[in-house]
Amino acid sequence: MASRPSDGELARILSSLEPLPDPKPELEQYETPAQIVAEILNFAGLRGDVCGRKVADLCCGSGRFGVGAMLLGAASVTFVDVDPE
């Protein structure tokens, strides 16, 4: 099993993901900063809410929360968004 990324490493990895190419304000598509995503996921991970669990990234946009959950050991991640792009 691969080791869990450190807090800083998780933020660095998530910040390297491609942003949405054409965010639509009417869909409230705003990118959550990678550092905030990492902090939220690490908190959830400390509570036992990520590793080995099924996770849904609702309104996923670029998928930072879902990708981060996978890196923290989620059993599976489902990405859902209303925008087909």
WOCOR-V837935 format. One record per pair of residues at least 4 apart in sequence whose C-alpha atoms are under 7 Angstrom apart, sorted by sequence separation. I is the first residue (numbers start at 1). J is the second residue. D is the distance in Angstrom with one decimal. If there is no record, write none. Layout:
BEGIN
i | j | d
I | J | D
I | J | D
END
This chain:
BEGIN
i | j | d
5 | 9 | 5.6
6 | 10 | 6.0
7 | 11 | 6.4
8 | 12 | 6.2
9 | 13 | 6.1
10 | 14 | 6.1
11 | 15 | 6.0
12 | 16 | 6.5
24 | 28 | 6.5
25 | 29 | 5.7
32 | 36 | 6.9
33 | 37 | 6.4
34 | 38 | 6.1
35 | 39 | 6.2
36 | 40 | 6.2
37 | 41 | 6.1
38 | 42 | 5.9
39 | 43 | 6.1
40 | 44 | 6.2
41 | 45 | 5.9
42 | 46 | 6.2
43 | 47 | 6.5
44 | 48 | 6.5
45 | 49 | 5.4
49 | 53 | 6.7
63 | 67 | 6.0
64 | 68 | 5.9
65 | 69 | 6.1
66 | 70 | 6.3
67 | 71 | 6.3
68 | 72 | 6.3
69 | 73 | 6.4
70 | 74 | 4.9
5 | 10 | 5.6
24 | 29 | 5.6
32 | 37 | 6.6
44 | 49 | 5.3
45 | 50 | 5.1
69 | 74 | 5.5
23 | 29 | 5.4
44 | 50 | 6.4
45 | 51 | 6.6
70 | 77 | 6.8
57 | 65 | 6.2
57 | 66 | 5.2
66 | 77 | 6.0
66 | 79 | 6.8
15 | 34 | 5.1
50 | 69 | 6.3
55 | 74 | 6.7
60 | 79 | 5.9
14 | 34 | 5.4
54 | 74 | 6.2
60 | 80 | 5.8
61 | 81 | 6.6
51 | 72 | 6.0
52 | 73 | 6.0
53 | 74 | 5.1
54 | 75 | 5.4
55 | 76 | 6.2
56 | 77 | 5.5
57 | 78 | 6.1
58 | 79 | 6.3
59 | 80 | 5.7
60 | 81 | 5.6
50 | 72 | 6.8
51 | 73 | 4.4
52 | 74 | 4.8
53 | 75 | 5.0
54 | 76 | 4.9
55 | 77 | 4.7
56 | 78 | 4.7
57 | 79 | 4.9
58 | 80 | 5.0
59 | 81 | 4.5
11 | 34 | 5.1
50 | 73 | 6.7
51 | 74 | 4.5
52 | 75 | 4.5
53 | 76 | 6.9
54 | 77 | 6.0
55 | 78 | 6.4
56 | 79 | 6.1
57 | 80 | 6.2
58 | 81 | 6.3
59 | 82 | 7.0
11 | 35 | 5.0
50 | 74 | 5.2
51 | 75 | 6.8
11 | 38 | 5.3
10 | 38 | 6.0
37 | 65 | 6.2
41 | 69 | 6.8
7 | 38 | 6.5
29 | 61 | 6.9
20 | 61 | 6.7
20 | 62 | 5.6
19 | 62 | 5.8
18 | 62 | 6.9
14 | 64 | 6.0
14 | 68 | 6.9
4 | 71 | 6.9
4 | 72 | 5.8
END
